[in-house]
Amino acid sequence: MKPISEIHLTLTCRVCGKVNTFTGNQYSKTCTCGTMLIKQRGLSTVNSDRQPTCFLCHDEGLVFYQVQEGDSLYHYVAKCRCSTGQARDEDYPGVEQVDNIADLRWLEVKNRGKWEKEHGREAEPTLIKESEIIEVDAGAIPF
C-alpha cells in the first residue's frame, strides 16, 4: 500500500475545465481560474476497508457539514476533536467552536451506521459505547 504522501487525486474544475491534482492530505486547492476546489469526503484510498478509530471524521481529522440559508446551501469544514484533527495544521475552527453543526454524538452514530452498511459488517466498539447507539426518529434529528 502506498504511503499517503504518494497518493494523488485529480479533480476537474467545472468552471474552466483544468485538471487539478491533490496530494497526500491536501483538502482544498485554488484553481488557476480562482475557483476553490474542495476534495469530496470519502475519496481517500488509504485503508478503505479498515474501520476508522473516529467515526466523526473517518480519521481524516476534518468534519464536513452543510448549512442552508434561504435557498442557498453552504458547505463548511471544522477540525475534529480526535488526535488526527488536533494534529492538522489548517486554520479551521474546532467542532466544539461551531454552533451551526448537528449534535456531534448523533453524527458519530449516523456515520457508524453508514460505515457498517457500506462494509456489510458490524463495527468494533470505539469511543461510542454500544448503549449510546440508538434509533432516532426522523422528526427528532437534532439539527
C-alpha positions, 0 to 999 in steps of 0.5 A: 500500500502506498504511503499517503504522501504518494497518493494523488487525486485529480479533480476537474474544475467545472468552471474552466475545465483544468485538471487539478491534482491533490496530494497526500492530505491536501483538502482544498486547492485554488484553481488557476481560474480562482475557483476553490476546489474542495476534495469530496469526503470519502475519496481517500484510498488509504485503508478503505476497508479498515474501520476508522478509530473516529467515526466523526471524521473517518480519521481524516481529522476534518468534519464536513457539514452543510448549512442552508440559508434561504435557498442557498446551501453552504458547505463548511469544514471544522477540525475534529476533536480526535488526535488526527484533527488536533494534529492538522495544521489548517486554520479551521475552527474546532467542532466544539467552536461551531454552533451551526453543526448537528449534535456531534454524538448523533453524527458519530452514530449516523456515520457508524451506521453508514460505515457498517452498511457500506462494509456489510459488517458490524463495527468494533466498539470505539469511543461510542459505547454500544448503549449510546447507539440508538434509533432516532426518529426522523422528526427528532434529528437534532439539527 
